[in-house]
Amino acid sequence: MRPRSEFEAGGKPGLFKEGSHMELRHLPWGKIALGLGMAGLVAAHPALAQEAVTAAATAADAAATVAAEAAAPVAAAAAPVAEAAPAVPVPDKGDTAWMMVSTVLVMLMIVPGLALFYGGLVRTKNMASVLTQILGVASLAMVMWVIFGYGLSFGGDANQFVSTGKFFLAGVNADSTVATFSDGVVIPEFVFIAFQMTFSAITVALVVGGLVERMKFSALMVFAIVWLTIVYYPIAHMVWYLGGDDAATGLIFGWGALDFAGGTVVHINAGISALVGALILGKRIGYQKELIAPHSLTMTLIGTGLLWVGWFGFNAGSALEANGSAGLALINTFTATAAGVLFWMLTEKLLGHSGSLLGACSGAIAGLVAITPAAGNSGPFGGILLGAIGATAACIFVMKVKPKLGFDDSLDVFGIHGVAGIIGSIGTAFTMLTVLGGPAGDDYALWPQVWIQVKSVAVAIVWSAVGAAIAFYIAKALTGLRVSEEVEREGLDLGEHGERAYNY
Amino acid sequence: MKFIVAVIKPFKLDDVREALTALGVTGLTVTEVKGFGRQKGQTEIYRGAEYTTNMVPKVKIETAVPADLAPRAVEAIQQAAHTGAIGDGKIFIFDIAGAVRIRTGETNETAL
């Protein structure tokens, strides 16, 4: 089941050494970045372009090279593939269509989904600033992605921490493909690039939630440039990049970590970075003293719904194909989220409050976050379990622990994405179990997998915290982080952007 | 002429308006206001953060009536806005020196 990887033009074709890593056989459920498919290989050698027979011979040749170098089981596995392989794998139209839909669904999560979710939670005077910040950093991330983000994350074999090719998408054209998780199945590389682009955009946008109502727009943009470069791109590479050998495969991927749709890359990463930002920025004026209430829970509900709908693209799209694995991720995105809604409200009730709309919306997000790494690595009931535990833990953290710690992670990015993300990432090792309805094989070893997940989470936390701190201090040195006290009291809408969200 | 200002519970506005128009009161100005009296404020909780607001939302109505109509108007408001619970509101009565209808220039009671 491990995806075949064909490498970029000029690189040495090869196959991963499956035989030496039996416990890694379940990895295909993780999202994997891959080198160019056969189409890319052929395109890079124009002389071969129209010669299917020659191309097949090349593939056979490649397999022979591998066979000579690698363990015997690999040769046995590779040879039949090479003989039977069509010259150029052609993307399936169904897969391609689904991935395009998934890509724009993730876009829907950012603008307007996340923008309205966050916007509704701030005061009226800061609504336009939050909407602008989300739109601004997400757009910046998209432009950066095609310039060098994709190159650093997925641009070919280099080392375990970054790639160093395909800058400005060099060499990618409409015929380029990337392999998916099934042998011989590819999707257009442009679609893969766009899909991954939206992930980088939403992750940096998520961080905004810890910084609202007090950070300068200019400082946020500087932060986003540095943070995407030194935090997001390396972590995406470490978790999702499969290279030609261990030395070029992402560090965390190489360990065999399970992260279907981005529990570490997106949620732990954003949660930790927002926490670091909130600590460096300091509290909002009046925090825990004045009324700082959400100005529109209606907006927040609309945002929650858009996030939930978009998350089907985020999770089920991470299968990279329109197949049963995507279907599993789809149903889990329902069950875990619904459990999150119910268990957050239940926890509120048990803590002596009323079940609230804001609680329900928060629970939905916590459930979505918790199921993200497990989306295709869990059965529907494992999903319910994960959503319930993630939401309960996040609720207790946000309502009871955070007030005592006193930091102003304004919209609870750490409390929800960080806490539920860590629970989801480690919990994925458990939801894999067949006893919980998960897709583990007979040789699945639970505790070694738990250890791998814990190590992965630890690396993500440390990398993210250090990188985010560097990014915030660079922004501080260049622009200063906070708006003036006067602007903060007046509202960032007028002070930073010269407009109001509402005129009535 | 008397000027009547009443602060009432918002959901009683329609009842008060009906009672006043039945008496022949021809105009009313309504404002949404906040304030406090003996009634306690409300507690709001967002993700565990509790805020107690000591200002309660009310509706303020203002109307000018001929002096002979004033006692019945005040009584009508009092009865229509009454629930018996703390927070029903208050009615204030002022003497006014004059009134002008801007369209015609009519003055005093003919302007009402």
Chai-1 contact restraints between the chains, C-beta under 6 A:
chainA,res_idxA,chainB,res_idxB,connection_type,confidence,min_distance_angstrom,max_distance_angstrom,comment,restraint_id
A,L291,B,Y51,contact,1.0,0.0,6.0,A-B,restraint_1
A,A293,B,Y46,contact,1.0,0.0,6.0,A-B,restraint_2
A,P294,B,Y46,contact,1.0,0.0,6.0,A-B,restraint_3
A,H353,B,I45,contact,1.0,0.0,6.0,A-B,restraint_4
A,L358,B,Y46,contact,1.0,0.0,6.0,A-B,restraint_5
A,V398,B,R47,contact,1.0,0.0,6.0,A-B,restraint_6
A,M399,B,G48,contact,1.0,0.0,6.0,A-B,restraint_7
